[in-house]
Amino acid sequence: MEEGKLVGKITHYFSKIEVAVVELSDSLKVGDKIRIVGKDIDFIQEIDSMEVNHKKIQEAKAGEKIGLKVIQKVKEGCQVYKL
């Protein structure tokens, strides 16, 4: 599977709403394809929506913590790659 560029890591996962908190080390925008990798976790998805402080955003920069709807269960510490 394609490796991509490391852009952040998951710091929290809200299982009821299937949202991951991602601490970014690089920029991301809606429409980007990402790969999430961790222990027993490895999948690709397109970013449909992101939020910062409960406000929808189109783009996020390094250093920001974003809320990201994920298509599979993830865990804290998973790495996020931009493809």
Helices and strands as residue ranges (DSSP letters): E 5-14, E 19-24, E 28-29, E 33-38, E 41-46, E 50-52, E 55-57, E 59-60, E 65-69, E 79-82
